[in-house]
């Protein structure tokens, strides 16, 4: 299996709302502060993909935005995906809640768009999970 992937075909469905998980980015303290909590998603996804023998293509997107959803003004990161089943989304939300507690919640249905600032953070292809290295190359996440 190759260690890198170039120019993967990212999965996004314009005009199709998808559920999102919202993380109260500003309130996280300790080892997951300063956005380090995002490092929880790639290994979780890689293990989930392997355990489920998921062999389709999917992309997980994130977006940083002002929010008052947690009872205060601040910034949240919204996580959305296209291509994985709802079971993945539910399992990811439980995983993040176990690690971050009440700083995670189901948000709304969103319509990710690169022009609106959504970033591809994880890509799943050929039963492997990939994270971006730069604008072209992606590296495989080991399980």
N, C-alpha and C positions, 0 to 999 in steps of 0.2 A: 504494500500500500504506500502511495507517495506521502512524503512528509509535508508537501505544500500543494496548494491548489491556486491556479491563476484564473482570474476573471470568472468566478462562479456565476451562474445565472441565479440571481437572488429572487426569492419568492415574495411578491407583494401583489395584492389584488386591489387595484384602484377602484374606488367606489363601493368597496365591500367592507362594512364595519366589522371589527373583530374585538373581542374582549381584551381589556388591559388590566395589568396589575400596577398599582401605584405604590411607590416607596417614598417615604418621607426622608429624602436625602439629607436635609439640613439637621435633623435631630439624631442621626446615628452617631454613636460614640464608640470609642474603643477601636478594636482591630478592623472593624468594617466601616469606619468613618472615611470621609473624603472620597467617597465613591468606591472604596475598596470592596464594598458588599457586592459590586457587580462581578467580582471574581468568583462568587458562589455559583453563578449560572452555568458557565461552560462545563465544569466537571460534572455537575448534576445532569446537564443535558446529555453529555457523552455517555454517562452510565445509563440513563433512561433509554437512550436510543439503542444501546447494545442489549440491555435487558428485554426490551420490547421487540427487538429485531426489526426496528423501523428502517425500511429501505427506500423511502420516498425522499423527496427534496423539500426542505423547509428553511425559513429564515426568521430569526428573532430580531426584533427592532427595539430600540430605546429612544426616548425623547425626554429632554430636561425642560421643565416648564414651571413658571410660577404657579402656586396652588395654595388654597386655603382649606383643602379637604380634611386636614388633620386638626383643624381648630385654630390655626395660626397661619400667618403669612410666611411663605418660604418657598423653597424649590423642591419639587418632586421629580422622580424619574418614573416614566411610564414604560412598561414592558408589554409588547404585543408580538404576536407571531402569526405567520401564515404557513400552512402546510402540515403542522403537527396536529394530532387529535386533541379534543377537549381534555382528555385524561391527562395529557402532558401539562396543560395549562393549570389544571387543578392541583396536580402533584407539585409543580413549581411553586405555586402560591403557598401550599402547605410547607414546603422546604424553606422558603424565604421567611415565612411566619415563625417557624421553629428557631431560625437564626436571629431574626430581627424583631420579633414580638409584634406589638401593636403599631409598628411603623410601616406595616404592609397591609394593603386592603385591595379588594376587588374594586376597580374604578368604573369606567364606563366603556361603552363600545366606541372605538376610535377608528379613524381612517389614516393609517400611517402613509406618509409621503416624504420622499427625500427632499423635495423642494421646501417642505415645512420644517425641515431640520431633523427628521427621524434618521437614525443611523443603524445600519446593519451591524449587529454585534456578534451574531452566531449564525453559521450556516450549516445545515445538515444535508449530506449528500452521500450516497453509496454506503449507508450504515456507519458513517463517520461524522464527527462534529468538528467544525472548523471555526477559528477566530481570525479576524483581520490582523495582518502585520502592517500593511500599508494599503494604498488605494488599489493595488493589483493583487498582491499575494496574501494568501490565507494559510495558517499553519494548523495542523491537526491537533486536536485536544486528546491527550492520552487518558485512558481510563485506569 
